[in-house]
């Protein structure tokens, strides 16, 4: 599965966080740490598995935990209408 960012958000980098706001819903999110790495990896071309592999090599976490957390965060972003499935 591949996700792409919608065109209905604005973002700003503040210190170590990315602040993202859906301009249609007004929902704001502060994204930091591994969540920031996931957000930055979403490009409409990389599949979920590639993102999981990329993050698994960067953080000291089991493959199962990485897969669960990446999937959950991507679904959260989709629910917030910041991502769509391609």
C-alpha positions in Angstrom: 0.0 0.0 0.0 1.2 3.5 -0.9 0.1 6.7 0.8 0.4 10.3 -0.5 0.0 13.5 1.3 -3.2 15.4 0.5 -3.2 18.9 -0.9 -5.4 20.2 1.9 -2.7 20.9 4.5 -0.1 23.4 5.5 3.0 22.6 7.4 5.8 24.5 9.3 8.9 23.3 10.9 9.4 24.6 14.4 12.5 23.4 16.3 12.4 19.6 16.0 8.7 19.3 15.2 6.6 19.7 12.1 3.3 21.4 12.7 0.7 20.2 10.2 -2.8 21.7 9.8 -5.6 20.4 7.6 -7.0 23.5 6.2 -10.4 22.0 5.6 -10.9 20.6 9.1 -8.7 22.9 11.1 -7.1 19.9 12.8 -3.5 20.6 13.9 -0.8 18.1 14.7 2.7 18.4 16.0 4.8 15.6 14.6 8.2 14.8 16.1 10.7 11.9 16.5 9.9 8.7 14.6 6.5 10.2 13.6 8.3 13.0 11.8 10.5 10.4 10.0 7.4 8.6 8.9 5.7 11.9 7.7 8.8 12.8 5.8 9.1 9.4 4.2 5.6 9.6 2.7 6.0 10.7 -0.9 3.3 8.9 -2.9 5.9 6.5 -4.2 7.2 4.5 -1.2 5.1 1.6 0.0 4.4 1.0 3.6 6.8 -1.9 3.7 9.6 0.3 2.4 8.9 2.9 5.1 8.8 0.3 7.8 12.2 -1.1 6.6 13.7 2.4 6.5 12.5 3.2 10.0 13.4 -0.2 11.4 17.0 0.4 10.4 17.0 3.8 12.0 15.5 3.0 15.4 16.2 0.3 18.0 12.8 -1.5 17.7 11.7 -5.0 16.8 10.4 -5.5 13.3 6.9 -6.3 14.7 6.7 -3.2 16.8 8.0 -1.0 14.0 5.4 -2.5 11.6 2.6 -1.9 14.1 3.5 1.6 14.9 4.2 2.7 11.4 0.9 1.2 10.2 -1.0 2.8 13.1 0.5 6.3 12.5 -0.2 6.1 8.8 -3.8 5.2 9.5 -4.1 8.0 12.0 -2.9 10.5 9.3 -5.3 9.0 6.8 -8.2 9.4 9.3 -7.1 13.1 9.9 -7.4 13.5 6.1 -3.7 14.3 5.8 -2.9 11.2 3.7 -4.7 9.3 1.0 -4.1 5.8 -0.4 -2.7 5.9 -3.9 
